[in-house]
Each structure stands twice: as C-alpha cells, then as structure tokens.
Amino acid sequence: MTLEQSEPVTGADGVITIDAVQSPEAVAAAATGGWWAFFRAHRIFNLRVNIPGAVPGNLVWASLAECAPGSNTPFLGSATMHTYNVVPGDGFVLIRGEIDWDEDLLTRVSLYFG
C-alpha cells in the first residue's frame, strides 16, 4: 500500500515535520479520526504530524510500526519502538518517541482521535 504524502522536513531544532494522510477506513467512518504518516528516524526523535482540525483538547493515541522499504507495509521487525509523549496542538500533533536501532528505519505512525 503506497500513499501520497508530503516529504518529511527536519528543522534546525531536529524536529521532523510531516503531513498525515487520513486512513481510508476513517473516511468511511469519519468519527474514528484515524490518521497515519510515514517517516524515517532512529533513536530518540521528535515528530510533528500536521493534521487539519487537530486542537489541544483532542484525545490522541499514537503507535509506531516498522515498514518494509518501498512498500510502506508494516511488519514486526527486530527494532523496538516506543512513544513517550503525544501532544495535540492547533492543526498538528507532536510526538516524542524512540526507535531502538542504529540507523534510520522507515516507520509508520498511526494516530487515533477519540
């Protein structure tokens, strides 16, 4: 499954910024608020995911999954991944996480708004 999304941009502060793509399942049932985005990182990272309509009062859950290069298909790889902080803002969600690996891995972040 390949999705069209913007290219990640890493700012001078080290924060990775990416636009999210809404899950097709969530489009059918918009109340679920399911989104995802793909990025590459390793070790501790800060990620900004732009999501139209996000506000600081949202309840947001995030998960990480390693993806097969070139296919964006999630799989259970050898790297462990952790989400530490998930902070909704006006039009975005900030995530601090960790990918326990020595080089960048293609990763999918999945976000669910409750």
Secondary structure, 3 states (H helix, E strand, C coil): CCCCCCCCEECCCCEEEEECEECHHHHHCHHHCEEEEEEEECEEEEEEEECCCCCCCCCEEEEEEEECCCCCCECCCCCEEEEEEEEEECCEEEEEEEEECCCCEEEEEEEEEC
